[in-house]
Amino acid sequence: MTEEDRGAAPAGLRRILTVVEETLIEGGQVLAKPTRRAASVAVIANPFSGIYEEDLAPLMETGKALGRLLPERAVAALEMEGCAIESFGKAALVGEDGELEHAAALLHPDLGAPFRDVLGGGAALIPSSKKRGAPGAPFDIPLGHKDAARVRSHFDGMEVRVPDGPRADEIAVAIAVTDSGRPLPRVGGLTKDRIIGKNGVI
């Protein structure tokens, strides 16, 4: 982590994990162009672990910081420009002493705007998921086209896990980005070459 990253990192950030998944063969077919997905996961301390707090603003601020830090890591891992990213998604795994609402505070109010800023746009809603789990539990980041939610070839997901997190008093926050849709899509529906750009849906 650079000095600039340290300055932007939220308090309580313990680990960042970035992973790239590249598919070269699907269904026995060699892909003309491999499909690539990248995820970045931050493991952070949960300031409200084990207690009920009405005001979750500190987690919202953390989400805002992670909304820039994590996409920058994932886009860099794919070695491409943010504007060339096709799909995005976000997810959180809450340690056993936390609430699902803690995940919501991280993911929803303020994470999206900086995420889109890194990508140079993204009119569609960012797919999201939340769950509670123990250290090492796998969780899925749902994926959808960043500009048109009805692009069926990009309905997808990426599984991630952190071997030692989240601990009971932590939360694992993840984002994922892709350079394409699923390998070998062939179930019809709106295709990316027919996007109109209307309300992030079609």
ZADREN-976687 format. One record per residue: residue number from 0; residue in one letter; x, y, z of N, C-alpha, C in turn. Coordinates in Angstrom, 1 decimal, padded with zeros to 4 digits, always signed. Layout:
+-----+-----+--------+--------+--------+--------+--------+--------+--------+--------+--------+
|   n | res |    nc1 |    nc2 |    nc3 |   cac1 |   cac2 |   cac3 |    cc1 |    cc2 |    cc3 |
+-----+-----+--------+--------+--------+--------+--------+--------+--------+--------+--------+
| NUM |   A |      X |      Y |      Z |      X |      Y |      Z |      X |      Y |      Z |
...
+-----+-----+--------+--------+--------+--------+--------+--------+--------+--------+--------+
//
This chain:
+-----+-----+--------+--------+--------+--------+--------+--------+--------+--------+--------+
|   n | res |    nc1 |    nc2 |    nc3 |   cac1 |   cac2 |   cac3 |    cc1 |    cc2 |    cc3 |
+-----+-----+--------+--------+--------+--------+--------+--------+--------+--------+--------+
|   0 |   M | +000.8 | -001.2 | +000.0 | +000.0 | +000.0 | +000.0 | +000.9 | +001.2 | +000.0 |
|   1 |   T | +000.6 | +002.2 | -000.9 | +001.4 | +003.4 | -001.0 | +001.0 | +004.3 | +000.1 |
|   2 |   E | +001.8 | +005.4 | +000.3 | +001.5 | +006.4 | +001.3 | +000.2 | +007.1 | +001.0 |
|   3 |   E | -000.1 | +007.3 | -000.3 | -001.4 | +007.9 | -000.7 | -002.6 | +007.0 | -000.3 |
|   4 |   D | -002.4 | +005.7 | -000.5 | -003.4 | +004.7 | -000.1 | -003.7 | +004.7 | +001.4 |
|   5 |   R | -002.6 | +004.8 | +002.1 | -002.7 | +004.8 | +003.6 | -003.5 | +006.0 | +004.1 |
|   6 |   G | -003.2 | +007.2 | +003.4 | -004.0 | +008.4 | +003.8 | -005.4 | +008.3 | +003.5 |
|   7 |   A | -005.8 | +007.5 | +002.5 | -007.2 | +007.4 | +002.1 | -007.9 | +006.2 | +002.7 |
|   8 |   A | -007.1 | +005.3 | +003.3 | -007.7 | +004.1 | +003.9 | -008.5 | +004.4 | +005.2 |
|   9 |   P | -009.6 | +003.8 | +005.4 | -010.4 | +004.0 | +006.6 | -009.7 | +003.4 | +007.9 |
|  10 |   A | -010.0 | +004.0 | +009.0 | -009.5 | +003.4 | +010.3 | -010.1 | +002.0 | +010.4 |
|  11 |   G | -009.2 | +001.1 | +011.0 | -009.7 | -000.2 | +011.3 | -009.5 | -001.2 | +010.1 |
|  12 |   L | -008.9 | -000.7 | +009.0 | -008.7 | -001.6 | +007.8 | -007.5 | -002.5 | +008.2 |
|  13 |   R | -007.8 | -003.8 | +008.2 | -006.8 | -004.8 | +008.6 | -006.2 | -005.5 | +007.4 |
|  14 |   R | -007.0 | -005.8 | +006.4 | -006.4 | -006.5 | +005.2 | -007.1 | -006.1 | +003.9 |
|  15 |   I | -006.4 | -006.2 | +002.8 | -007.0 | -006.0 | +001.5 | -006.6 | -007.2 | +000.7 |
|  16 |   L | -007.5 | -007.9 | +000.1 | -007.2 | -009.0 | -000.8 | -007.8 | -008.7 | -002.2 |
|  17 |   T | -006.9 | -008.8 | -003.2 | -007.4 | -008.6 | -004.6 | -007.1 | -009.9 | -005.4 |
|  18 |   V | -008.1 | -010.3 | -006.2 | -008.0 | -011.6 | -006.9 | -008.5 | -011.4 | -008.3 |
|  19 |   V | -007.8 | -012.0 | -009.3 | -008.2 | -011.9 | -010.7 | -008.6 | -013.4 | -011.1 |
|  20 |   E | -009.7 | -013.5 | -011.8 | -010.2 | -014.8 | -012.3 | -010.3 | -014.7 | -013.8 |
|  21 |   E | -009.6 | -015.6 | -014.5 | -009.6 | -015.6 | -015.9 | -010.0 | -016.9 | -016.5 |
|  22 |   T | -011.1 | -017.0 | -017.3 | -011.6 | -018.2 | -017.9 | -011.1 | -018.3 | -019.3 |
|  23 |   L | -010.4 | -019.4 | -019.6 | -009.9 | -019.6 | -021.0 | -010.7 | -020.7 | -021.7 |
|  24 |   I | -011.3 | -021.7 | -021.0 | -012.1 | -022.7 | -021.6 | -013.4 | -022.9 | -020.8 |
|  25 |   E | -014.5 | -022.9 | -021.5 | -015.8 | -023.0 | -020.9 | -016.6 | -024.1 | -021.7 |
|  26 |   G | -017.2 | -025.0 | -021.0 | -018.0 | -026.0 | -021.7 | -017.2 | -026.8 | -022.7 |
|  27 |   G | -015.9 | -027.0 | -022.5 | -015.0 | -027.7 | -023.4 | -014.6 | -026.8 | -024.6 |
|  28 |   Q | -015.1 | -025.6 | -024.7 | -014.7 | -024.7 | -025.8 | -013.6 | -023.7 | -025.4 |
|  29 |   V | -012.6 | -023.6 | -026.3 | -011.6 | -022.6 | -026.0 | -012.1 | -021.2 | -026.4 |
|  30 |   L | -012.1 | -020.3 | -025.5 | -012.7 | -019.0 | -025.8 | -011.8 | -018.2 | -026.7 |
|  31 |   A | -012.3 | -017.5 | -027.7 | -011.6 | -016.6 | -028.5 | -010.9 | -015.5 | -027.7 |
|  32 |   K | -011.7 | -015.0 | -026.7 | -011.1 | -014.0 | -025.8 | -011.5 | -014.4 | -024.4 |
|  33 |   P | -010.5 | -014.7 | -023.5 | -010.8 | -015.1 | -022.2 | -011.6 | -014.0 | -021.5 |
|  34 |   T | -012.5 | -014.5 | -020.6 | -013.3 | -013.5 | -019.8 | -012.5 | -013.3 | -018.4 |
|  35 |   R | -012.5 | -012.1 | -018.0 | -011.7 | -011.8 | -016.8 | -012.6 | -011.0 | -015.8 |
|  36 |   R | -012.5 | -011.4 | -014.5 | -013.2 | -010.7 | -013.4 | -012.1 | -010.4 | -012.3 |
|  37 |   A | -012.3 | -009.3 | -011.6 | -011.4 | -009.0 | -010.5 | -012.2 | -008.6 | -009.3 |
|  38 |   A | -011.8 | -009.0 | -008.1 | -012.5 | -008.6 | -006.9 | -011.4 | -008.0 | -005.9 |
|  39 |   S | -011.8 | -007.0 | -005.2 | -011.0 | -006.5 | -004.1 | -011.9 | -006.6 | -002.8 |
|  40 |   V | -011.3 | -007.1 | -001.8 | -012.0 | -007.3 | -000.5 | -011.2 | -006.6 | +000.6 |
|  41 |   A | -011.9 | -005.8 | +001.4 | -011.3 | -005.2 | +002.6 | -011.9 | -005.8 | +003.8 |
|  42 |   V | -011.0 | -006.1 | +004.8 | -011.5 | -006.6 | +006.1 | -011.3 | -005.4 | +007.1 |
|  43 |   I | -012.4 | -005.0 | +007.6 | -012.4 | -003.8 | +008.5 | -013.0 | -004.1 | +009.9 |
|  44 |   A | -012.5 | -003.4 | +010.9 | -013.1 | -003.5 | +012.2 | -014.6 | -002.9 | +012.2 |
|  45 |   N | -015.4 | -003.6 | +012.9 | -016.8 | -003.2 | +013.0 | -017.0 | -002.4 | +014.3 |
|  46 |   P | -017.1 | -001.1 | +014.2 | -017.2 | -000.3 | +015.5 | -018.5 | -000.5 | +016.3 |
|  47 |   F | -019.4 | -001.2 | +015.7 | -020.7 | -001.4 | +016.4 | -020.9 | -002.9 | +016.7 |
|  48 |   S | -019.8 | -003.7 | +016.7 | -019.9 | -005.1 | +017.0 | -020.4 | -005.3 | +018.4 |
|  49 |   G | -021.5 | -006.1 | +018.5 | -022.0 | -006.5 | +019.8 | -022.9 | -005.4 | +020.5 |
|  50 |   I | -023.1 | -004.3 | +019.8 | -023.9 | -003.2 | +020.4 | -024.9 | -002.7 | +019.4 |
|  51 |   Y | -026.0 | -002.2 | +019.9 | -027.0 | -001.6 | +019.0 | -026.8 | -000.1 | +018.9 |
|  52 |   E | -026.6 | +000.5 | +017.7 | -026.4 | +001.9 | +017.6 | -027.4 | +002.4 | +016.5 |
|  53 |   E | -028.1 | +003.4 | +016.8 | -029.1 | +004.0 | +015.8 | -028.3 | +004.7 | +014.6 |
|  54 |   D | -027.3 | +005.4 | +014.9 | -026.6 | +006.2 | +014.0 | -025.4 | +005.5 | +013.4 |
|  55 |   L | -025.5 | +005.0 | +012.1 | -024.5 | +004.2 | +011.5 | -023.6 | +005.1 | +010.6 |
|  56 |   A | -023.6 | +006.4 | +010.8 | -022.8 | +007.3 | +009.9 | -021.3 | +006.9 | +009.8 |
|  57 |   P | -020.7 | +006.5 | +010.8 | -019.2 | +006.1 | +010.7 | -019.0 | +005.0 | +009.6 |
|  58 |   L | -019.9 | +004.0 | +009.6 | -019.8 | +003.0 | +008.6 | -020.1 | +003.5 | +007.2 |
|  59 |   M | -021.0 | +004.5 | +007.1 | -021.2 | +005.1 | +005.8 | -020.0 | +005.8 | +005.3 |
|  60 |   E | -019.3 | +006.5 | +006.1 | -018.0 | +007.2 | +005.8 | -017.0 | +006.2 | +005.3 |
|  61 |   T | -016.9 | +005.1 | +006.0 | -016.0 | +004.0 | +005.6 | -016.4 | +003.5 | +004.3 |
|  62 |   G | -017.6 | +003.3 | +004.0 | -018.1 | +002.8 | +002.7 | -017.7 | +003.8 | +001.6 |
|  63 |   K | -017.7 | +005.0 | +001.9 | -017.3 | +006.0 | +000.9 | -015.8 | +005.9 | +000.5 |
|  64 |   A | -015.0 | +005.7 | +001.6 | -013.6 | +005.5 | +001.3 | -013.3 | +004.3 | +000.6 |
|  65 |   L | -014.0 | +003.2 | +000.9 | -013.8 | +001.9 | +000.2 | -014.3 | +001.9 | -001.2 |
|  66 |   G | -015.3 | +002.8 | -001.4 | -015.9 | +002.9 | -002.8 | -014.9 | +003.5 | -003.8 |
|  67 |   R | -013.8 | +004.0 | -003.4 | -012.7 | +004.5 | -004.3 | -011.5 | +003.5 | -004.2 |
|  68 |   L | -011.1 | +003.1 | -003.0 | -009.9 | +002.3 | -002.8 | -010.1 | +000.9 | -003.5 |
|  69 |   L | -011.2 | +000.3 | -003.2 | -011.3 | -001.1 | -003.8 | -011.5 | -001.2 | -005.3 |
|  70 |   P | -012.3 | -000.3 | -005.9 | -012.4 | -000.4 | -007.4 | -011.1 | +000.0 | -008.0 |
|  71 |   E | -010.3 | +000.9 | -007.4 | -009.0 | +001.3 | -008.0 | -008.1 | +000.1 | -008.0 |
|  72 |   R | -008.2 | -000.7 | -006.9 | -007.3 | -001.9 | -006.9 | -007.8 | -002.9 | -007.9 |
|  73 |   A | -009.1 | -003.2 | -008.0 | -009.6 | -004.2 | -008.9 | -009.4 | -003.8 | -010.4 |
|  74 |   V | -009.6 | -002.6 | -010.8 | -009.4 | -002.1 | -012.1 | -007.9 | -002.2 | -012.5 |
|  75 |   A | -007.0 | -001.8 | -011.6 | -005.6 | -001.9 | -011.8 | -005.2 | -003.4 | -012.0 |
|  76 |   A | -005.8 | -004.3 | -011.3 | -005.5 | -005.7 | -011.4 | -005.8 | -006.3 | -012.8 |
|  77 |   L | -006.9 | -005.7 | -013.4 | -007.3 | -006.1 | -014.8 | -006.4 | -005.4 | -015.8 |
|  78 |   E | -005.6 | -004.4 | -015.4 | -004.7 | -003.7 | -016.3 | -005.5 | -003.0 | -017.5 |
|  79 |   M | -006.6 | -002.3 | -017.1 | -007.4 | -001.7 | -018.1 | -007.9 | -000.4 | -017.5 |
|  80 |   E | -008.5 | +000.5 | -018.4 | -009.0 | +001.7 | -018.0 | -010.4 | +001.5 | -017.3 |
|  81 |   G | -010.7 | +002.3 | -016.3 | -012.0 | +002.2 | -015.6 | -013.2 | +002.2 | -016.6 |
|  82 |   C | -013.1 | +003.1 | -017.6 | -014.2 | +003.3 | -018.5 | -014.5 | +002.1 | -019.4 |
|  83 |   A | -013.5 | +001.2 | -019.4 | -013.7 | -000.1 | -020.3 | -014.3 | -001.2 | -019.5 |
|  84 |   I | -014.5 | -001.0 | -018.2 | -015.1 | -002.1 | -017.3 | -016.6 | -002.2 | -017.8 |
|  85 |   E | -017.1 | -003.5 | -017.9 | -018.4 | -003.8 | -018.4 | -019.4 | -004.1 | -017.2 |
|  86 |   S | -019.0 | -004.8 | -016.2 | -019.9 | -005.1 | -015.1 | -019.3 | -004.7 | -013.8 |
|  87 |   F | -020.2 | -004.6 | -012.8 | -019.8 | -004.3 | -011.5 | -020.7 | -004.9 | -010.4 |
|  88 |   G | -020.3 | -005.0 | -009.2 | -021.1 | -005.5 | -008.1 | -020.4 | -005.2 | -006.8 |
|  89 |   K | -021.2 | -005.4 | -005.7 | -020.6 | -005.2 | -004.3 | -021.3 | -006.2 | -003.4 |
|  90 |   A | -020.6 | -006.5 | -002.3 | -021.1 | -007.4 | -001.3 | -020.4 | -007.2 | +000.0 |
|  91 |   A | -021.0 | -007.7 | +001.1 | -020.4 | -007.6 | +002.4 | -020.7 | -008.9 | +003.2 |
|  92 |   L | -019.7 | -009.4 | +004.0 | -019.9 | -010.5 | +004.9 | -019.6 | -010.0 | +006.3 |
|  93 |   V | -020.6 | -010.0 | +007.1 | -020.6 | -009.4 | +008.5 | -020.2 | -010.5 | +009.5 |
|  94 |   G | -019.2 | -010.2 | +010.3 | -018.8 | -011.2 | +011.4 | -020.0 | -011.4 | +012.3 |
|  95 |   E | -019.9 | -012.5 | +013.1 | -021.1 | -013.0 | +013.9 | -021.6 | -012.0 | +014.9 |
|  96 |   D | -020.8 | -011.0 | +015.4 | -021.3 | -010.1 | +016.4 | -021.9 | -008.8 | +015.7 |
|  97 |   G | -022.0 | -008.8 | +014.4 | -022.5 | -007.6 | +013.7 | -023.9 | -007.8 | +013.2 |
|  98 |   E | -024.5 | -006.8 | +012.6 | -025.8 | -006.8 | +012.0 | -025.7 | -006.7 | +010.5 |
|  99 |   L | -026.7 | -007.2 | +009.8 | -026.8 | -007.1 | +008.4 | -027.0 | -005.6 | +008.0 |
| 100 |   E | -027.5 | -004.8 | +008.9 | -027.7 | -003.4 | +008.7 | -026.3 | -002.7 | +008.6 |
| 101 |   H | -025.3 | -003.3 | +009.3 | -024.0 | -002.7 | +009.2 | -023.5 | -002.9 | +007.8 |
| 102 |   A | -023.8 | -004.0 | +007.2 | -023.4 | -004.2 | +005.7 | -024.1 | -003.2 | +004.9 |
| 103 |   A | -025.4 | -002.9 | +005.1 | -026.2 | -002.0 | +004.3 | -025.6 | -000.6 | +004.5 |
| 104 |   A | -025.1 | -000.2 | +005.6 | -024.5 | +001.1 | +005.9 | -023.3 | +001.3 | +005.1 |
| 105 |   L | -022.5 | +000.2 | +004.9 | -021.3 | +000.3 | +004.1 | -021.5 | +000.3 | +002.6 |
| 106 |   L | -022.5 | -000.4 | +002.2 | -022.7 | -000.7 | +000.7 | -023.6 | +000.4 | +000.1 |
| 107 |   H | -024.6 | +000.9 | +000.8 | -025.6 | +001.7 | +000.0 | -025.5 | +003.2 | +000.0 |
| 108 |   P | -025.4 | +003.9 | +001.1 | -025.5 | +005.3 | +001.0 | -024.4 | +006.0 | +000.2 |
| 109 |   D | -023.2 | +005.6 | +000.4 | -022.1 | +006.4 | -000.1 | -021.0 | +005.7 | -000.9 |
| 110 |   L | -021.1 | +004.4 | -001.0 | -020.0 | +003.6 | -001.7 | -020.2 | +003.7 | -003.2 |
| 111 |   G | -021.4 | +003.9 | -003.7 | -021.7 | +003.8 | -005.2 | -021.1 | +005.0 | -006.0 |
| 112 |   A | -021.2 | +006.2 | -005.4 | -020.7 | +007.4 | -006.2 | -019.2 | +007.3 | -006.5 |
| 113 |   P | -018.3 | +007.1 | -005.5 | -016.9 | +007.0 | -005.9 | -016.6 | +005.7 | -006.7 |
| 114 |   F | -017.3 | +004.7 | -006.6 | -017.2 | +003.5 | -007.4 | -017.4 | +003.9 | -008.9 |
| 115 |   R | -018.5 | +004.5 | -009.1 | -018.8 | +005.0 | -010.5 | -017.8 | +006.0 | -011.0 |
| 116 |   D | -017.3 | +006.8 | -010.1 | -016.3 | +007.8 | -010.5 | -015.0 | +007.1 | -011.0 |
| 117 |   V | -014.6 | +006.0 | -010.3 | -013.4 | +005.2 | -010.8 | -013.7 | +004.7 | -012.2 |
| 118 |   L | -014.9 | +004.3 | -012.5 | -015.2 | +003.7 | -013.7 | -015.6 | +004.7 | -014.8 |
| 119 |   G | -015.7 | +006.0 | -014.5 | -016.0 | +007.0 | -015.4 | -017.5 | +006.9 | -015.8 |
| 120 |   G | -018.3 | +006.4 | -014.9 | -019.8 | +006.3 | -015.1 | -020.3 | +005.0 | -014.6 |
| 121 |   G | -021.5 | +004.7 | -015.1 | -022.2 | +003.5 | -014.6 | -023.6 | +003.8 | -014.2 |
| 122 |   A | -024.6 | +003.8 | -015.2 | -025.9 | +004.3 | -014.9 | -026.8 | +003.3 | -014.1 |
| 123 |   A | -026.4 | +002.0 | -014.2 | -027.3 | +001.0 | -013.6 | -027.0 | +000.9 | -012.1 |
| 124 |   L | -028.1 | +000.4 | -011.4 | -027.9 | +000.1 | -010.0 | -026.8 | -000.9 | -009.8 |
| 125 |   I | -026.0 | -000.8 | -008.8 | -024.9 | -001.7 | -008.5 | -025.5 | -002.9 | -007.8 |
| 126 |   P | -025.5 | -004.1 | -008.4 | -026.0 | -005.3 | -007.7 | -025.3 | -005.5 | -006.3 |
| 127 |   S | -026.0 | -006.0 | -005.3 | -025.4 | -006.1 | -004.0 | -025.9 | -007.3 | -003.3 |
| 128 |   S | -025.1 | -007.8 | -002.3 | -025.6 | -008.9 | -001.4 | -025.0 | -008.7 | +000.0 |
| 129 |   K | -025.6 | -009.3 | +001.0 | -025.2 | -009.2 | +002.3 | -025.4 | -010.5 | +003.0 |
| 130 |   K | -024.5 | -010.9 | +003.9 | -024.7 | -012.1 | +004.7 | -023.9 | -012.1 | +005.9 |
| 131 |   R | -024.2 | -012.9 | +006.9 | -023.4 | -013.0 | +008.1 | -022.6 | -014.4 | +008.0 |
| 132 |   G | -021.3 | -014.4 | +008.4 | -020.6 | -015.6 | +008.4 | -019.3 | -015.6 | +009.2 |
| 133 |   A | -018.7 | -016.7 | +009.3 | -017.5 | -016.9 | +010.1 | -016.3 | -016.6 | +009.2 |
| 134 |   P | -015.1 | -016.6 | +009.8 | -013.9 | -016.4 | +009.0 | -013.7 | -017.5 | +008.0 |
| 135 |   G | -013.4 | -017.0 | +006.8 | -013.2 | -018.0 | +005.7 | -014.5 | -018.3 | +004.9 |
| 136 |   A | -015.6 | -017.9 | +005.4 | -016.9 | -018.2 | +004.7 | -016.9 | -017.6 | +003.3 |
| 137 |   P | -017.3 | -018.4 | +002.3 | -017.4 | -017.8 | +001.0 | -018.6 | -016.9 | +000.9 |
| 138 |   F | -018.5 | -015.9 | +000.1 | -019.7 | -015.1 | -000.2 | -019.7 | -014.6 | -001.7 |
| 139 |   D | -020.8 | -014.4 | -002.3 | -020.9 | -014.0 | -003.7 | -021.1 | -012.6 | -003.9 |
| 140 |   I | -020.4 | -012.0 | -004.9 | -020.6 | -010.7 | -005.3 | -021.5 | -010.7 | -006.6 |
| 141 |   P | -022.7 | -010.3 | -006.6 | -023.5 | -010.3 | -007.8 | -023.0 | -009.3 | -008.8 |
| 142 |   L | -023.2 | -009.6 | -010.1 | -022.6 | -008.8 | -011.1 | -023.7 | -008.4 | -012.1 |
| 143 |   G | -023.7 | -007.2 | -012.6 | -024.6 | -006.8 | -013.7 | -023.9 | -005.7 | -014.6 |
| 144 |   H | -024.4 | -005.5 | -015.8 | -023.8 | -004.5 | -016.7 | -023.9 | -003.2 | -016.0 |
| 145 |   K | -022.8 | -002.4 | -016.1 | -022.8 | -001.1 | -015.4 | -023.6 | +000.0 | -016.0 |
| 146 |   D | -024.0 | -000.2 | -017.2 | -024.8 | +000.9 | -017.9 | -026.2 | +000.5 | -018.2 |
| 147 |   A | -026.5 | -000.8 | -018.3 | -027.9 | -001.3 | -018.6 | -028.1 | -002.6 | -017.9 |
| 148 |   A | -029.0 | -002.5 | -016.9 | -029.2 | -003.7 | -016.0 | -029.8 | -004.9 | -016.7 |
| 149 |   R | -030.5 | -004.7 | -017.9 | -031.2 | -005.8 | -018.6 | -030.3 | -006.5 | -019.6 |
| 150 |   V | -029.0 | -006.2 | -019.6 | -028.1 | -007.0 | -020.5 | -027.9 | -008.3 | -019.9 |
| 151 |   R | -028.6 | -009.3 | -020.4 | -028.7 | -010.6 | -019.8 | -027.4 | -011.4 | -019.8 |
| 152 |   S | -026.5 | -011.1 | -020.8 | -025.2 | -011.8 | -020.9 | -024.3 | -011.5 | -019.7 |
| 153 |   H | -024.7 | -010.4 | -019.0 | -023.8 | -010.0 | -017.9 | -024.4 | -010.3 | -016.5 |
| 154 |   F | -025.5 | -011.0 | -016.5 | -026.0 | -011.5 | -015.2 | -025.1 | -012.5 | -014.7 |
| 155 |   D | -024.4 | -012.2 | -013.6 | -023.3 | -013.1 | -013.2 | -023.0 | -012.9 | -011.7 |
| 156 |   G | -021.9 | -013.5 | -011.2 | -021.5 | -013.4 | -009.9 | -020.1 | -013.9 | -009.7 |
| 157 |   M | -019.4 | -013.5 | -008.7 | -018.0 | -013.9 | -008.4 | -017.9 | -014.3 | -006.9 |
| 158 |   E | -017.5 | -015.5 | -006.6 | -017.3 | -015.9 | -005.2 | -016.0 | -015.5 | -004.7 |
| 159 |   V | -016.0 | -015.0 | -003.5 | -014.7 | -014.6 | -002.8 | -014.7 | -015.1 | -001.4 |
| 160 |   R | -013.5 | -015.2 | -000.8 | -013.4 | -015.5 | +000.6 | -012.1 | -015.0 | +001.1 |
| 161 |   V | -012.0 | -014.7 | +002.4 | -010.8 | -014.3 | +003.1 | -010.5 | -015.3 | +004.1 |
| 162 |   P | -009.3 | -016.0 | +004.0 | -009.1 | -017.1 | +004.9 | -009.2 | -016.8 | +006.4 |
| 163 |   D | -008.9 | -015.6 | +006.9 | -008.9 | -015.3 | +008.3 | -009.9 | -014.2 | +008.6 |
| 164 |   G | -010.9 | -014.0 | +007.8 | -011.8 | -012.9 | +008.1 | -013.2 | -013.2 | +007.4 |
| 165 |   P | -014.2 | -012.5 | +007.9 | -014.1 | -011.5 | +009.0 | -014.2 | -012.2 | +010.4 |
| 166 |   R | -013.5 | -011.7 | +011.3 | -013.6 | -012.2 | +012.7 | -014.9 | -011.7 | +013.2 |
| 167 |   A | -015.3 | -012.1 | +014.4 | -016.6 | -011.8 | +015.0 | -016.9 | -010.3 | +015.0 |
| 168 |   D | -015.8 | -009.5 | +015.2 | -016.0 | -008.0 | +015.3 | -015.5 | -007.3 | +014.0 |
| 169 |   E | -015.6 | -008.0 | +012.9 | -015.1 | -007.4 | +011.6 | -016.2 | -007.5 | +010.5 |
| 170 |   I | -016.0 | -006.9 | +009.4 | -016.8 | -007.0 | +008.2 | -015.9 | -007.1 | +007.0 |
| 171 |   A | -016.1 | -008.0 | +006.1 | -015.4 | -008.1 | +004.8 | -016.3 | -007.4 | +003.8 |
| 172 |   V | -015.7 | -006.4 | +003.2 | -016.4 | -005.6 | +002.2 | -015.8 | -005.8 | +000.8 |
| 173 |   A | -016.6 | -006.2 | -000.2 | -016.0 | -006.5 | -001.5 | -016.7 | -005.8 | -002.7 |
| 174 |   I | -015.9 | -005.6 | -003.7 | -016.4 | -005.1 | -005.0 | -015.8 | -006.0 | -006.1 |
| 175 |   A | -016.5 | -006.1 | -007.2 | -016.0 | -006.9 | -008.3 | -016.3 | -006.1 | -009.6 |
| 176 |   V | -015.4 | -006.3 | -010.6 | -015.5 | -005.7 | -011.9 | -015.1 | -006.7 | -012.9 |
| 177 |   T | -015.6 | -006.5 | -014.2 | -015.3 | -007.5 | -015.2 | -015.0 | -006.7 | -016.5 |
| 178 |   D | -014.3 | -007.5 | -017.4 | -014.0 | -006.9 | -018.8 | -015.0 | -007.4 | -019.8 |
| 179 |   S | -016.0 | -008.2 | -019.4 | -017.0 | -008.9 | -020.3 | -018.1 | -009.5 | -019.5 |
| 180 |   G | -019.0 | -010.2 | -020.2 | -020.1 | -010.9 | -019.5 | -019.6 | -012.3 | -019.3 |
| 181 |   R | -020.6 | -013.2 | -019.2 | -020.3 | -014.6 | -019.0 | -019.7 | -015.2 | -020.2 |
| 182 |   P | -018.8 | -016.2 | -020.1 | -018.3 | -016.9 | -021.3 | -019.4 | -017.6 | -022.0 |
| 183 |   L | -019.4 | -017.5 | -023.3 | -020.4 | -018.2 | -024.2 | -021.8 | -017.9 | -023.8 |
| 184 |   P | -022.3 | -016.7 | -023.7 | -023.7 | -016.4 | -023.4 | -024.6 | -016.7 | -024.6 |
| 185 |   R | -025.7 | -017.4 | -024.3 | -026.6 | -017.8 | -025.4 | -028.0 | -018.1 | -024.9 |
| 186 |   V | -028.5 | -017.3 | -024.0 | -029.8 | -017.4 | -023.5 | -030.7 | -016.2 | -023.9 |
| 187 |   G | -030.3 | -015.5 | -025.0 | -031.1 | -014.4 | -025.5 | -031.1 | -013.1 | -024.6 |
| 188 |   G | -032.0 | -012.3 | -024.9 | -032.2 | -011.0 | -024.1 | -031.4 | -009.9 | -024.7 |
| 189 |   L | -031.4 | -008.8 | -024.1 | -030.7 | -007.6 | -024.5 | -029.2 | -007.8 | -024.6 |
| 190 |   T | -028.5 | -007.5 | -025.7 | -027.1 | -007.6 | -025.8 | -026.4 | -006.3 | -025.7 |
| 191 |   K | -025.1 | -006.3 | -025.3 | -024.5 | -005.0 | -025.0 | -024.4 | -004.1 | -026.2 |
| 192 |   D | -024.4 | -004.6 | -027.4 | -024.3 | -003.8 | -028.6 | -025.7 | -003.1 | -028.9 |
| 193 |   R | -026.7 | -003.4 | -028.1 | -028.0 | -002.8 | -028.3 | -028.5 | -001.9 | -027.2 |
| 194 |   I | -027.5 | -001.6 | -026.3 | -027.8 | -000.7 | -025.2 | -028.3 | +000.7 | -025.7 |
| 195 |   I | -029.4 | +001.2 | -025.1 | -029.9 | +002.5 | -025.4 | -029.3 | +003.5 | -024.4 |
| 196 |   G | -029.1 | +003.1 | -023.2 | -028.6 | +004.0 | -022.2 | -029.7 | +004.8 | -021.5 |
| 197 |   K | -030.9 | +004.1 | -021.3 | -032.0 | +004.8 | -020.7 | -032.2 | +004.4 | -019.3 |
| 198 |   N | -032.0 | +005.3 | -018.4 | -032.2 | +005.0 | -016.9 | -031.4 | +003.9 | -016.4 |
| 199 |   G | -030.3 | +003.5 | -017.0 | -029.5 | +002.4 | -016.5 | -030.2 | +001.0 | -016.6 |
| 200 |   V | -031.3 | +000.9 | -017.4 | -032.0 | -000.3 | -017.4 | -031.9 | -001.0 | -018.8 |
| 201 |   I | -032.0 | -000.2 | -019.9 | -031.9 | -000.8 | -021.2 | -030.9 | +000.0 | -022.1 |
+-----+-----+--------+--------+--------+--------+--------+--------+--------+--------+--------+
//
